[in-house]
Amino acid sequence: MITALIILFVLAAITSVLAYKKGDGSHRKGFKIAQKTLISMWPLLIIAFLMAGFIQVAIPPDLIRSWLGAEAGLRGVLIGSIAGALIPGGPYVAFPIIASVVNAGAGLGTAVSFITGWAMLGMGAIPFELAIIGSRFMFLRLALVLIIPPLSGIIVNLIP
């Protein structure tokens, strides 16, 4: 985590210096955009972190291990794939949730299928796909990637 923070800090510093050097007040505009983004995103962040925390204490670890652990096999992978597809929001929502489930005993195959399902099948994108690109594109895309989340979890479970 510290490495990611350092990298992001350095990138933010570089881009803020570049914006400042433009000499047209771009750095102030950048800070205002960042502030607006933070204000609009903080409710999602708080809810995601609350959910991640409560998952670890509300759901018994034995239940998570039996349904989502390495011994759950295909069942865990399928649950992970479906749950990932249903989670709305960006990585700031999905990753804290799956991290808490893994910390409570979920298997690596389940985690990989969850993240892959979230990234490839994310139901949050469907209304945009339908409205902007059309139903044919959406159905073709989903048909082509539907198998990938469970397949990725199965492959991970086969790796010793």
C-alpha angles and dihedrals in degrees: 000000000000090000091054091049092051093048093048092046092051092047091048091049092049094048092046091052090048090050091048092050090058085074095213100100093265090139090061090048089050091053091049091051090048091049092049091049092049092049092050095044103042096085090056091046093050093048093047092050092045090050091048091052096045093048089063094052103029100050114058111242089230090060092049092048093048095047102030106016127106090269091057089074116176093002091059092046093051093046089049092050094050095042091050091051091052098048110102125211137040134298090291087069103035101044099052089049096050091042091057092047091050090048088053093053111280115147127249092246090056091049093049092048090048094052092041091049091049092049099042106028102029106159090208090074096053098083090051093047091050094047099041108027103018141242096284092060092045095050093045092049093048092046091052097047102032094096096045100080096052092038091053091051092048091051092049090051090054093055110094 
